[in-house]
Amino acid sequence: MTEAVVAGTLAVAVLNAAPALLGAWRWYRGEVSRGFWVLLRVGQGSALTLAIAVGSLAAAGKYSSEHLFYLYALLPLAVGFVAEQLRVTAAQTILDQRGLEDARAVGALPEIQQRRVVAEIVRREMGVMTLSALVVVFLALRAASTAHGF
């Protein structure tokens, strides 16, 4: 049982490391990446799957002797939720920095400036989500190191 839990947590780490690395690279180069968003959602789905599996084991009466395991296994959901909230505010932050009221104000700009604003927003969103994926990798590795006693 312990080996399966460790394998699951390591899979979450790997599936979140991919978007973390790709996102960091693309963010550094200032490039937009559709693949990043796909990999990110796969990583988030893996964290959710792990949380459901851990909850199912607990409901079935199978507990880890290390209580920190539960913190490390379930915290990625909270990290993802907070990151999504920060991502939502990224657009408003960019608009505020440029003195723009809302999306309509962006639409009134010349096309080249519109593209710059949108690229800046996407880059900031990608940076936030990249950092969240890195945190999830750390938490999943910690969960794997405390996943004994099942």
KEZAPA-119252 format. One record per atom (N, C-alpha, C): residue number from 0; y, z, x. Coordinates in Angstrom, 1 decimal, padded with zeros to 4 digits. Example, Ala and Ser with C-alpha at 12.3 -4.5 7.8 and 13.67 -1.06 7.14 Angstrom:
BEGIN
+-----+--------+--------+--------+
:   i :     c2 :     c3 :     c1 :
+-----+--------+--------+--------+
:   0 : -005.7 :  007.8 :  013.2 :
:   0 : -004.5 :  007.8 :  012.3 :
:   0 : -003.3 :  007.8 :  013.2 :
:   1 : -002.2 :  007.1 :  012.8 :
:   1 : -001.1 :  007.1 :  013.7 :
:   1 :  000.0 :  007.9 :  012.9 :
+-----+--------+--------+--------+
# end
This chain:
BEGIN
+-----+--------+--------+--------+
:   i :     c2 :     c3 :     c1 :
+-----+--------+--------+--------+
:   0 : -001.2 :  000.0 :  000.8 :
:   0 :  000.0 :  000.0 :  000.0 :
:   0 :  001.3 :  000.0 :  000.9 :
:   1 :  001.3 :  000.9 :  001.9 :
:   1 :  002.4 :  001.0 :  002.8 :
:   1 :  002.7 : -000.4 :  003.4 :
:   2 :  001.7 : -001.1 :  003.8 :
:   2 :  001.9 : -002.4 :  004.5 :
:   2 :  002.6 : -003.4 :  003.6 :
:   3 :  002.2 : -003.4 :  002.3 :
:   3 :  002.8 : -004.3 :  001.4 :
:   3 :  004.3 : -004.0 :  001.2 :
:   4 :  004.6 : -002.7 :  001.1 :
:   4 :  006.0 : -002.3 :  000.9 :
:   4 :  006.8 : -002.6 :  002.1 :
:   5 :  006.3 : -002.4 :  003.3 :
:   5 :  007.0 : -002.8 :  004.6 :
:   5 :  007.2 : -004.3 :  004.6 :
:   6 :  006.2 : -005.0 :  004.3 :
:   6 :  006.3 : -006.5 :  004.3 :
:   6 :  007.4 : -006.9 :  003.3 :
:   7 :  007.4 : -006.3 :  002.1 :
:   7 :  008.5 : -006.7 :  001.1 :
:   7 :  009.9 : -006.4 :  001.6 :
:   8 :  010.0 : -005.2 :  002.3 :
:   8 :  011.4 : -004.9 :  002.8 :
:   8 :  011.8 : -005.8 :  003.9 :
:   9 :  010.8 : -006.2 :  004.8 :
:   9 :  011.1 : -007.1 :  005.9 :
:   9 :  011.4 : -008.5 :  005.3 :
:  10 :  010.7 : -008.9 :  004.2 :
:  10 :  011.1 : -010.2 :  003.6 :
:  10 :  012.5 : -010.2 :  003.1 :
:  11 :  012.9 : -009.0 :  002.5 :
:  11 :  014.3 : -008.9 :  002.0 :
:  11 :  015.3 : -009.1 :  003.2 :
:  12 :  014.9 : -008.4 :  004.3 :
:  12 :  015.8 : -008.5 :  005.5 :
:  12 :  015.9 : -010.0 :  006.0 :
:  13 :  014.8 : -010.7 :  006.1 :
:  13 :  014.8 : -012.0 :  006.5 :
:  13 :  015.5 : -013.0 :  005.6 :
:  14 :  015.3 : -012.8 :  004.3 :
:  14 :  015.9 : -013.6 :  003.3 :
:  14 :  017.4 : -013.4 :  003.2 :
:  15 :  017.9 : -012.2 :  003.6 :
:  15 :  019.3 : -012.0 :  003.7 :
:  15 :  019.9 : -012.3 :  005.0 :
:  16 :  019.1 : -012.3 :  006.1 :
:  16 :  019.6 : -012.7 :  007.4 :
:  16 :  020.0 : -014.2 :  007.5 :
:  17 :  019.3 : -015.0 :  006.7 :
:  17 :  019.6 : -016.4 :  006.7 :
:  17 :  021.0 : -016.7 :  006.2 :
:  18 :  021.4 : -016.2 :  005.0 :
:  18 :  022.7 : -016.5 :  004.6 :
:  18 :  023.8 : -015.7 :  005.5 :
:  19 :  023.4 : -014.6 :  006.0 :
:  19 :  024.3 : -013.9 :  006.9 :
:  19 :  024.7 : -014.7 :  008.1 :
:  20 :  023.6 : -015.2 :  008.7 :
:  20 :  023.9 : -016.0 :  009.9 :
:  20 :  024.6 : -017.4 :  009.6 :
:  21 :  024.1 : -018.0 :  008.6 :
:  21 :  024.8 : -019.3 :  008.2 :
:  21 :  026.2 : -019.1 :  007.8 :
:  22 :  026.4 : -018.0 :  007.0 :
:  22 :  027.8 : -017.7 :  006.5 :
:  22 :  028.7 : -017.3 :  007.6 :
:  23 :  028.2 : -016.6 :  008.6 :
:  23 :  029.0 : -016.2 :  009.7 :
:  23 :  029.4 : -017.4 :  010.5 :
:  24 :  028.5 : -018.3 :  010.7 :
:  24 :  028.7 : -019.5 :  011.5 :
:  24 :  029.7 : -020.4 :  010.8 :
:  25 :  029.5 : -020.7 :  009.5 :
:  25 :  030.4 : -021.5 :  008.7 :
:  25 :  031.8 : -020.9 :  008.5 :
:  26 :  031.8 : -019.6 :  008.4 :
:  26 :  033.1 : -018.9 :  008.2 :
:  26 :  033.9 : -019.1 :  009.5 :
:  27 :  033.2 : -018.8 :  010.7 :
:  27 :  033.9 : -019.0 :  012.0 :
:  27 :  034.4 : -020.4 :  012.2 :
:  28 :  033.7 : -021.4 :  011.8 :
:  28 :  034.1 : -022.8 :  011.9 :
:  28 :  035.1 : -023.2 :  010.8 :
:  29 :  035.3 : -022.4 :  009.8 :
:  29 :  036.1 : -022.7 :  008.7 :
:  29 :  035.6 : -023.8 :  007.8 :
:  30 :  034.3 : -023.9 :  007.7 :
:  30 :  033.6 : -024.9 :  006.9 :
:  30 :  033.1 : -024.3 :  005.6 :
:  31 :  033.0 : -025.1 :  004.6 :
:  31 :  032.4 : -024.7 :  003.3 :
:  31 :  030.9 : -025.1 :  003.4 :
:  32 :  030.1 : -024.2 :  002.7 :
:  32 :  028.7 : -024.5 :  002.8 :
:  32 :  028.0 : -024.2 :  001.4 :
:  33 :  027.5 : -025.2 :  000.8 :
:  33 :  026.8 : -025.0 : -000.5 :
:  33 :  025.5 : -024.3 : -000.2 :
:  34 :  024.9 : -024.7 :  000.9 :
:  34 :  023.6 : -024.1 :  001.3 :
:  34 :  023.7 : -022.5 :  001.5 :
:  35 :  024.9 : -022.1 :  001.9 :
:  35 :  025.1 : -020.6 :  002.1 :
:  35 :  024.9 : -019.9 :  000.7 :
:  36 :  025.5 : -020.5 : -000.3 :
:  36 :  025.5 : -019.9 : -001.6 :
:  36 :  024.1 : -019.8 : -002.2 :
:  37 :  023.4 : -020.9 : -001.9 :
:  37 :  022.0 : -020.9 : -002.4 :
:  37 :  021.2 : -019.9 : -001.7 :
:  38 :  021.3 : -019.8 : -000.4 :
:  38 :  020.5 : -018.8 :  000.4 :
:  38 :  021.0 : -017.4 :  000.0 :
:  39 :  022.2 : -017.2 : -000.2 :
:  39 :  022.7 : -015.9 : -000.6 :
:  39 :  022.1 : -015.4 : -001.9 :
:  40 :  022.0 : -016.3 : -002.9 :
:  40 :  021.4 : -016.0 : -004.2 :
:  40 :  019.9 : -015.7 : -004.1 :
:  41 :  019.3 : -016.4 : -003.2 :
:  41 :  017.9 : -016.1 : -002.9 :
:  41 :  017.7 : -014.7 : -002.3 :
:  42 :  018.6 : -014.4 : -001.4 :
:  42 :  018.5 : -013.1 : -000.7 :
:  42 :  018.8 : -012.0 : -001.7 :
:  43 :  019.8 : -012.2 : -002.6 :
:  43 :  020.1 : -011.2 : -003.6 :
:  43 :  018.9 : -011.0 : -004.6 :
:  44 :  018.3 : -012.1 : -004.9 :
:  44 :  017.1 : -012.1 : -005.8 :
:  44 :  016.0 : -011.3 : -005.2 :
:  45 :  015.8 : -011.4 : -003.9 :
:  45 :  014.8 : -010.7 : -003.2 :
:  45 :  015.1 : -009.2 : -003.2 :
:  46 :  016.3 : -008.8 : -003.0 :
:  46 :  016.7 : -007.4 : -003.1 :
:  46 :  016.4 : -006.9 : -004.5 :
:  47 :  016.7 : -007.6 : -005.5 :
:  47 :  016.5 : -007.2 : -006.9 :
:  47 :  014.9 : -007.1 : -007.1 :
:  48 :  014.2 : -008.0 : -006.6 :
:  48 :  012.7 : -008.0 : -006.7 :
:  48 :  012.2 : -006.7 : -006.0 :
:  49 :  012.7 : -006.4 : -004.9 :
:  49 :  012.2 : -005.2 : -004.2 :
:  49 :  012.6 : -004.0 : -005.0 :
:  50 :  013.8 : -003.9 : -005.6 :
:  50 :  014.1 : -002.7 : -006.4 :
:  50 :  013.2 : -002.6 : -007.6 :
:  51 :  012.9 : -003.7 : -008.2 :
:  51 :  012.0 : -003.7 : -009.4 :
:  51 :  010.6 : -003.2 : -008.9 :
:  52 :  010.1 : -003.7 : -007.8 :
:  52 :  008.8 : -003.3 : -007.3 :
:  52 :  008.8 : -001.8 : -006.9 :
:  53 :  009.8 : -001.3 : -006.3 :
:  53 :  009.9 :  000.1 : -005.9 :
:  53 :  009.9 :  000.9 : -007.2 :
:  54 :  010.7 :  000.5 : -008.2 :
:  54 :  010.8 :  001.2 : -009.4 :
:  54 :  009.4 :  001.2 : -010.2 :
:  55 :  008.7 :  000.1 : -010.1 :
:  55 :  007.4 :  000.0 : -010.7 :
:  55 :  006.4 :  001.0 : -010.1 :
:  56 :  006.5 :  001.0 : -008.7 :
:  56 :  005.6 :  001.9 : -008.0 :
:  56 :  005.9 :  003.4 : -008.4 :
:  57 :  007.2 :  003.7 : -008.5 :
:  57 :  007.5 :  005.1 : -008.8 :
:  57 :  007.1 :  005.4 : -010.2 :
:  58 :  007.2 :  004.4 : -011.1 :
:  58 :  006.8 :  004.6 : -012.5 :
:  58 :  005.3 :  004.8 : -012.6 :
:  59 :  004.6 :  004.2 : -011.7 :
:  59 :  003.1 :  004.3 : -011.7 :
:  59 :  002.6 :  005.6 : -010.9 :
:  60 :  003.6 :  006.4 : -010.4 :
:  60 :  003.2 :  007.6 : -009.8 :
:  60 :  003.0 :  007.5 : -008.3 :
:  61 :  003.3 :  006.3 : -007.7 :
:  61 :  003.2 :  006.1 : -006.2 :
:  61 :  004.6 :  006.3 : -005.6 :
:  62 :  004.7 :  007.4 : -004.8 :
:  62 :  006.0 :  007.8 : -004.3 :
:  62 :  005.9 :  007.7 : -002.7 :
:  63 :  007.0 :  007.5 : -002.1 :
:  63 :  007.1 :  007.6 : -000.7 :
:  63 :  007.4 :  009.0 : -000.3 :
:  64 :  006.8 :  009.4 :  000.8 :
:  64 :  007.0 :  010.8 :  001.2 :
:  64 :  008.4 :  010.9 :  001.8 :
:  65 :  009.0 :  009.8 :  002.2 :
:  65 :  010.3 :  009.8 :  002.8 :
:  65 :  011.3 :  009.4 :  001.7 :
:  66 :  012.1 :  010.3 :  001.2 :
:  66 :  013.0 :  010.1 :  000.1 :
:  66 :  014.2 :  009.2 :  000.5 :
:  67 :  014.5 :  009.0 :  001.8 :
:  67 :  015.6 :  008.1 :  002.2 :
:  67 :  015.2 :  006.7 :  001.9 :
:  68 :  013.9 :  006.4 :  001.8 :
:  68 :  013.4 :  005.1 :  001.5 :
:  68 :  014.0 :  004.6 :  000.2 :
:  69 :  014.1 :  005.4 : -000.8 :
:  69 :  014.6 :  004.9 : -002.1 :
:  69 :  016.1 :  004.6 : -002.0 :
:  70 :  016.8 :  005.3 : -001.2 :
:  70 :  018.2 :  005.0 : -001.0 :
:  70 :  018.4 :  003.7 : -000.3 :
:  71 :  017.6 :  003.4 :  000.8 :
:  71 :  017.7 :  002.2 :  001.5 :
:  71 :  017.2 :  001.0 :  000.7 :
:  72 :  016.2 :  001.2 : -000.2 :
:  72 :  015.6 :  000.2 : -001.0 :
:  72 :  016.5 : -000.2 : -002.2 :
:  73 :  017.2 :  000.7 : -002.7 :
:  73 :  018.0 :  000.5 : -003.9 :
:  73 :  019.5 :  000.2 : -003.7 :
:  74 :  020.0 :  000.7 : -002.5 :
:  74 :  021.4 :  000.5 : -002.2 :
:  74 :  021.8 : -001.0 : -002.1 :
:  75 :  021.0 : -001.9 : -001.7 :
:  75 :  021.4 : -003.3 : -001.6 :
:  75 :  021.9 : -003.8 : -003.0 :
:  76 :  021.4 : -003.3 : -004.1 :
:  76 :  021.9 : -003.7 : -005.4 :
:  76 :  023.4 : -003.3 : -005.6 :
:  77 :  023.7 : -002.1 : -005.2 :
:  77 :  025.1 : -001.6 : -005.2 :
:  77 :  026.0 : -002.4 : -004.3 :
:  78 :  025.5 : -002.7 : -003.1 :
:  78 :  026.2 : -003.5 : -002.1 :
:  78 :  026.5 : -004.9 : -002.7 :
:  79 :  025.5 : -005.5 : -003.3 :
:  79 :  025.8 : -006.8 : -003.9 :
:  79 :  026.8 : -006.8 : -005.0 :
:  80 :  026.7 : -005.7 : -005.9 :
:  80 :  027.6 : -005.6 : -007.0 :
:  80 :  029.0 : -005.4 : -006.5 :
:  81 :  029.2 : -004.5 : -005.5 :
:  81 :  030.6 : -004.3 : -005.0 :
:  81 :  031.1 : -005.6 : -004.3 :
:  82 :  030.2 : -006.2 : -003.6 :
:  82 :  030.6 : -007.5 : -002.9 :
:  82 :  031.1 : -008.5 : -003.9 :
:  83 :  030.4 : -008.6 : -005.0 :
:  83 :  030.8 : -009.6 : -006.0 :
:  83 :  032.1 : -009.3 : -006.6 :
:  84 :  032.4 : -008.0 : -006.8 :
:  84 :  033.7 : -007.6 : -007.3 :
:  84 :  034.8 : -007.9 : -006.2 :
:  85 :  034.5 : -007.7 : -005.0 :
:  85 :  035.5 : -008.1 : -003.9 :
:  85 :  035.7 : -009.6 : -003.9 :
:  86 :  034.6 : -010.3 : -004.1 :
:  86 :  034.7 : -011.8 : -004.1 :
:  86 :  035.6 : -012.2 : -005.2 :
:  87 :  035.6 : -011.6 : -006.3 :
:  87 :  036.4 : -012.0 : -007.5 :
:  87 :  037.9 : -011.7 : -007.1 :
:  88 :  038.2 : -010.7 : -006.4 :
:  88 :  039.6 : -010.4 : -006.0 :
:  88 :  040.1 : -011.3 : -004.9 :
:  89 :  039.2 : -012.0 : -004.2 :
:  89 :  039.6 : -012.8 : -003.1 :
:  89 :  040.6 : -013.9 : -003.5 :
:  90 :  040.3 : -014.5 : -004.6 :
:  90 :  041.2 : -015.6 : -005.0 :
:  90 :  042.6 : -015.0 : -005.3 :
:  91 :  042.7 : -013.9 : -006.0 :
:  91 :  044.0 : -013.3 : -006.3 :
:  91 :  044.7 : -012.9 : -005.1 :
:  92 :  044.0 : -012.4 : -004.1 :
:  92 :  044.6 : -012.0 : -002.8 :
:  92 :  045.3 : -013.2 : -002.1 :
:  93 :  044.6 : -014.3 : -002.1 :
:  93 :  045.1 : -015.5 : -001.5 :
:  93 :  046.4 : -016.0 : -002.3 :
:  94 :  046.2 : -016.0 : -003.6 :
:  94 :  047.4 : -016.4 : -004.4 :
:  94 :  048.6 : -015.5 : -004.2 :
:  95 :  048.4 : -014.2 : -004.1 :
:  95 :  049.4 : -013.3 : -003.9 :
:  95 :  050.1 : -013.5 : -002.5 :
:  96 :  049.3 : -013.8 : -001.5 :
:  96 :  049.8 : -014.1 : -000.1 :
:  96 :  050.7 : -015.3 : -000.1 :
:  97 :  050.4 : -016.2 : -001.0 :
:  97 :  051.2 : -017.5 : -001.0 :
:  97 :  052.3 : -017.4 : -002.1 :
:  98 :  052.4 : -016.3 : -002.8 :
:  98 :  053.4 : -016.2 : -003.8 :
:  98 :  053.1 : -017.0 : -005.0 :
:  99 :  051.9 : -017.3 : -005.3 :
:  99 :  051.5 : -018.1 : -006.5 :
:  99 :  051.0 : -017.1 : -007.6 :
: 100 :  051.4 : -017.4 : -008.8 :
: 100 :  051.1 : -016.5 : -009.9 :
: 100 :  049.6 : -016.6 : -010.3 :
: 101 :  049.1 : -017.8 : -010.5 :
: 101 :  047.8 : -018.0 : -011.0 :
: 101 :  047.3 : -019.4 : -010.7 :
: 102 :  046.1 : -019.8 : -011.2 :
: 102 :  045.5 : -021.0 : -010.9 :
: 102 :  046.4 : -022.2 : -011.3 :
: 103 :  047.2 : -022.0 : -012.4 :
: 103 :  048.1 : -023.1 : -012.9 :
: 103 :  049.1 : -023.4 : -011.8 :
: 104 :  049.6 : -022.3 : -011.1 :
: 104 :  050.6 : -022.5 : -010.1 :
: 104 :  050.0 : -023.3 : -008.9 :
: 105 :  048.7 : -023.1 : -008.7 :
: 105 :  048.1 : -023.9 : -007.6 :
: 105 :  048.0 : -025.4 : -008.1 :
: 106 :  047.7 : -025.6 : -009.3 :
: 106 :  047.7 : -027.0 : -009.9 :
: 106 :  049.0 : -027.7 : -009.8 :
: 107 :  050.1 : -027.0 : -009.7 :
: 107 :  051.4 : -027.6 : -009.6 :
: 107 :  051.7 : -028.0 : -008.2 :
: 108 :  050.9 : -027.6 : -007.2 :
: 108 :  051.2 : -027.9 : -005.8 :
: 108 :  050.7 : -029.3 : -005.5 :
: 109 :  051.2 : -029.9 : -004.5 :
: 109 :  050.7 : -031.2 : -004.0 :
: 109 :  049.2 : -031.1 : -003.7 :
: 110 :  048.5 : -032.2 : -003.8 :
: 110 :  047.0 : -032.1 : -003.7 :
: 110 :  046.6 : -031.5 : -002.4 :
: 111 :  047.2 : -031.9 : -001.3 :
: 111 :  046.8 : -031.4 :  000.0 :
: 111 :  047.0 : -029.9 :  000.1 :
: 112 :  048.0 : -029.3 : -000.5 :
: 112 :  048.2 : -027.9 : -000.5 :
: 112 :  047.2 : -027.2 : -001.4 :
: 113 :  046.8 : -027.9 : -002.5 :
: 113 :  045.8 : -027.4 : -003.4 :
: 113 :  044.5 : -027.2 : -002.7 :
: 114 :  044.1 : -028.2 : -001.9 :
: 114 :  042.9 : -028.2 : -001.2 :
: 114 :  042.9 : -027.1 : -000.2 :
: 115 :  044.0 : -026.8 :  000.5 :
: 115 :  044.1 : -025.8 :  001.5 :
: 115 :  043.9 : -024.4 :  000.8 :
: 116 :  044.6 : -024.2 : -000.3 :
: 116 :  044.5 : -022.9 : -001.0 :
: 116 :  043.0 : -022.7 : -001.5 :
: 117 :  042.4 : -023.7 : -002.0 :
: 117 :  041.0 : -023.6 : -002.5 :
: 117 :  040.1 : -023.3 : -001.3 :
: 118 :  040.3 : -024.0 : -000.2 :
: 118 :  039.5 : -023.8 :  001.0 :
: 118 :  039.6 : -022.4 :  001.6 :
: 119 :  040.9 : -021.9 :  001.5 :
: 119 :  041.1 : -020.5 :  002.0 :
: 119 :  040.4 : -019.5 :  001.1 :
: 120 :  040.4 : -019.7 : -000.2 :
: 120 :  039.8 : -018.8 : -001.2 :
: 120 :  038.3 : -018.8 : -000.9 :
: 121 :  037.7 : -020.0 : -000.8 :
: 121 :  036.2 : -020.1 : -000.6 :
: 121 :  035.9 : -019.5 :  000.7 :
: 122 :  036.7 : -019.7 :  001.8 :
: 122 :  036.4 : -019.1 :  003.1 :
: 122 :  036.4 : -017.5 :  003.0 :
: 123 :  037.4 : -017.0 :  002.3 :
: 123 :  037.4 : -015.5 :  002.1 :
: 123 :  036.2 : -015.0 :  001.3 :
: 124 :  035.9 : -015.7 :  000.2 :
: 124 :  034.7 : -015.3 : -000.6 :
: 124 :  033.5 : -015.4 :  000.3 :
: 125 :  033.3 : -016.4 :  001.1 :
: 125 :  032.2 : -016.5 :  001.9 :
: 125 :  032.1 : -015.4 :  003.0 :
: 126 :  033.3 : -015.0 :  003.5 :
: 126 :  033.3 : -013.9 :  004.5 :
: 126 :  032.9 : -012.6 :  003.8 :
: 127 :  033.3 : -012.3 :  002.6 :
: 127 :  032.9 : -011.1 :  001.9 :
: 127 :  031.4 : -011.1 :  001.7 :
: 128 :  030.9 : -012.2 :  001.2 :
: 128 :  029.5 : -012.2 :  000.9 :
: 128 :  028.6 : -012.2 :  002.1 :
: 129 :  029.1 : -012.8 :  003.2 :
: 129 :  028.4 : -012.8 :  004.5 :
: 129 :  028.2 : -011.3 :  005.0 :
: 130 :  029.3 : -010.6 :  004.9 :
: 130 :  029.3 : -009.2 :  005.3 :
: 130 :  028.3 : -008.4 :  004.4 :
: 131 :  028.3 : -008.7 :  003.1 :
: 131 :  027.4 : -008.0 :  002.3 :
: 131 :  025.9 : -008.3 :  002.6 :
: 132 :  025.7 : -009.5 :  003.0 :
: 132 :  024.3 : -009.9 :  003.4 :
: 132 :  023.9 : -009.2 :  004.6 :
: 133 :  024.8 : -009.0 :  005.6 :
: 133 :  024.6 : -008.3 :  006.8 :
: 133 :  024.2 : -006.8 :  006.5 :
: 134 :  025.0 : -006.2 :  005.6 :
: 134 :  024.7 : -004.8 :  005.2 :
: 134 :  023.3 : -004.7 :  004.6 :
: 135 :  023.0 : -005.7 :  003.7 :
: 135 :  021.6 : -005.7 :  003.1 :
: 135 :  020.5 : -005.8 :  004.1 :
: 136 :  020.7 : -006.6 :  005.2 :
: 136 :  019.8 : -006.8 :  006.2 :
: 136 :  019.5 : -005.4 :  006.9 :
: 137 :  020.6 : -004.7 :  007.2 :
: 137 :  020.5 : -003.4 :  007.8 :
: 137 :  019.8 : -002.4 :  006.9 :
: 138 :  020.1 : -002.4 :  005.6 :
: 138 :  019.5 : -001.5 :  004.7 :
: 138 :  018.0 : -001.8 :  004.5 :
: 139 :  017.7 : -003.1 :  004.5 :
: 139 :  016.3 : -003.5 :  004.3 :
: 139 :  015.5 : -003.1 :  005.6 :
: 140 :  016.0 : -003.2 :  006.7 :
: 140 :  015.3 : -002.8 :  007.9 :
: 140 :  015.1 : -001.3 :  008.0 :
: 141 :  016.2 : -000.5 :  007.5 :
: 141 :  016.0 :  000.9 :  007.4 :
: 141 :  015.0 :  001.3 :  006.4 :
: 142 :  014.9 :  000.6 :  005.3 :
: 142 :  013.9 :  000.8 :  004.3 :
: 142 :  012.5 :  000.6 :  004.8 :
: 143 :  012.4 : -000.5 :  005.6 :
: 143 :  011.1 : -000.7 :  006.2 :
: 143 :  010.6 :  000.4 :  007.2 :
: 144 :  011.6 :  000.9 :  007.9 :
: 144 :  011.3 :  002.0 :  008.8 :
: 144 :  011.0 :  003.3 :  008.1 :
: 145 :  011.3 :  003.5 :  006.9 :
: 145 :  011.1 :  004.7 :  006.2 :
: 145 :  010.0 :  004.5 :  005.0 :
: 146 :  009.4 :  003.4 :  005.0 :
: 146 :  008.4 :  003.0 :  003.9 :
: 146 :  007.0 :  003.5 :  004.2 :
: 147 :  006.9 :  004.8 :  004.5 :
: 147 :  005.5 :  005.3 :  004.8 :
: 147 :  005.2 :  006.4 :  003.7 :
: 148 :  004.0 :  006.7 :  003.6 :
: 148 :  003.6 :  007.7 :  002.7 :
: 148 :  003.3 :  007.3 :  001.3 :
: 149 :  003.2 :  006.0 :  001.0 :
: 149 :  002.8 :  005.6 : -000.3 :
: 149 :  001.3 :  005.8 : -000.6 :
+-----+--------+--------+--------+
# end
